[in-house]
Amino acid sequence: MICPECEISMESMGYGDEKCPKCNHIEYSESEEAFENRMNTTSKGKDK
């Protein structure tokens, strides 16, 4: 993915998220709401 700020290639952080090495802008592969829902379910030990 290309950073919308710097227009250079972003680096993968795992889970499909990418981070710009220049400005530290982060692009998530899912919405923050979906991410938090996933984190909440895993930390509570529940299955979706």
C-alpha positions in Angstrom: 0.0 0.0 0.0 1.1 3.6 -0.6 1.0 6.1 2.3 -1.7 8.8 1.6 0.6 11.3 3.3 4.0 10.7 1.9 3.1 8.6 -1.2 5.8 6.1 -0.5 5.5 2.4 0.1 4.3 1.4 3.6 5.7 -1.5 5.6 3.6 -4.5 6.7 3.1 -4.8 10.5 1.3 -8.1 10.3 -2.5 -8.8 10.4 -2.7 -6.8 7.1 -1.9 -3.5 8.8 0.7 -1.3 7.2 2.8 1.6 8.6 4.6 4.3 6.8 8.4 4.3 7.8 8.6 8.1 7.2 5.6 9.6 8.9 4.4 6.6 11.0 0.9 6.8 9.4 -0.9 3.5 10.0 -3.5 2.0 7.6 -5.5 -0.8 9.2 -6.8 -3.7 7.1 -10.1 -3.6 9.1 -12.0 -0.8 10.7 -11.0 0.2 14.2 -14.4 -1.0 15.5 -13.9 -4.4 13.9 -10.4 -4.5 15.4 -11.6 -3.7 18.9 -14.4 -6.2 18.7 -11.9 -8.9 17.7 -9.5 -7.8 20.5 -12.4 -7.8 23.1 -13.6 -11.2 22.0 -10.1 -12.8 22.1 -9.1 -11.2 25.5 -12.4 -12.5 27.1 -11.8 -15.9 25.6 -15.0 -16.0 23.7 -15.4 -17.3 20.1 -17.2 -15.3 17.5 
